[in-house]
Amino acid sequence: MEIRAFQPRDQEPCLALAAARSPEWGARFTEYLLMAPRNFHVLEHEGQLLACGGFDLADGVAEADLRWLLVSPPVERQGLGRYLLMYLLKQISAQGNVSLVHVYAPEPYGAFYLKQGFRPQAEHRYTKKLSVCA
C-alpha cells in the first residue's frame, strides 16, 4: 500500500469515490481538485486508487481542516480510512505550528471521526464540526 501526493491523473478515480458517496458532492469536489490542492493525497494498492483525502492549513492560525477523506465502498471498514487519516494527521503535525485539526463530517461519517478521538465542536445543518488536537 502506498500513500502519495495527488496528481492530475488521479482526478477521475477520486471523483468516482465521491460519486459513490453522494452525487451532489461532484461539483464541489471537482472545484476543489481543480484548485490543485497541495496537501491532498491518494492511497493506492497494486495500482488501484482506494482512498483519497487531504488538508488545508489556515494562514496565520494554528489550525488545519481535513478535506474530502473518501474510501472506496468495496474496501470500507478495512482500516484504510484510519490509515490515511493517521498519515494526514502526521503530515499536519510535521508543520510544527498546528495545534487543532477540524473536519466537517456529514452524517453518518461523524462516528468514524469520533472513534479516532475527534470531539464535537458545532452542529450545522448537514454536518458536524469535529476537532482534535494535533
N, C-alpha and C positions, 0 to 999 in steps of 0.2 A: 504494500500500500504506500502511496506517495502523496504528499501534500505539496503543491507548488503554486506559484503565482498565476492568477488568471491571465489568459492570453485571448486575443480576439477570436481565435478558433473555438474557444470554449463557450462562446455566446449562445449558440443554438442548443447544445446539451444543457446548459444552465437554464435557459428559457423553458426547455421541456420539463425540467424539475419543477419549476414554478407553475407551469400549466397543469401538472399532475396534482398540485395542491389546490389551486384556485385559478380559474380562467381570468378573473378580474385583476389578478396581480400582473398580468402580462405587460401592460403599457408602462406601469410604474417601474417594473424590474428592467424592462428594455431601456428605459430612460436612464436608470442607474448604471447599467452596464455600458451604455454609450458614453458616459462621463469618464470612462477609463479609470475606474477606482483603483488606487494603487495598493490598497490593503485588502484586496479581495483574493481568495484562494479557492482552489478546487482540490478535491480528494479523488484520486484515481486508483484503480486496481486493474492490472492487466489491460491497460489502455482504455478502460471504461470509466467515464466520469460518474461517480456515485454520490457526490455531495459537493456543495459549494457554500461559501459564506465569507464574510469579511467584517471590517470595522472602519469607522470614521473617527478621527481624532478632532476634538473641538479646539479651535485656536484660542490660546490664552487661558484655557480652562483645563484642569487636571482630570478630564473625563473623556470617555470614549463611548461610542454607540455601536453595538453589534448590528450588522446588516445582513439580511437575507440568508440565514442559515437554513439550507434546504438539503434534504436527504432523499434519494430515490426510493419510492414506496416499496419496491421489492426487497430492499435491504434495510428497511426500518427496523428498529429495536434490536439491532446487532452491534450497537456501540459506536457506529460511525459518526453520528451526530455529536456524541460526547467526545470522541477522539478529535474531531475537527474543532469543537468548542474549546477544548483544553489547549490545542495548538494556538488558536486565536488569542486566548487569554494570555498565553506565554508571550506571544508577539506584542500584545498590548503592554504587558509588564516590562518587556525589554525597552520600551520607550522611556522608562525611567521617571516620567513625570505624571503618570496617570494613576489616580487613586480610586476612581469609581468607574464602573462599566455598566451601561444601561442597555436594555433591549425592550422594544415594544413588541410584545408577543400576542398574536391573535389567538383566540381560543381555538382549539384545545391545547395549543403548544406551550402555554404558560406553565403547565405542570412539568414539562421537561426542564425548564429553567429553574423552577423551584427545587427540583431534585438535585440540581447542580449547585445549589447554595445561593441562588438569587433570591431577593426578598421584594415583596410588592412595595411600590412607591406611589402609584396612582392608577386609577381606573379611567379608561377612555371608552368611547362608545363601543368600539370593536376590539380593542386591545387592552392589555395591562402593561404598565411600565414597571419593569423589574430591574433591580440593580444588585451588584455585588462589588465588594472591594477588590481592587486589582492587586 
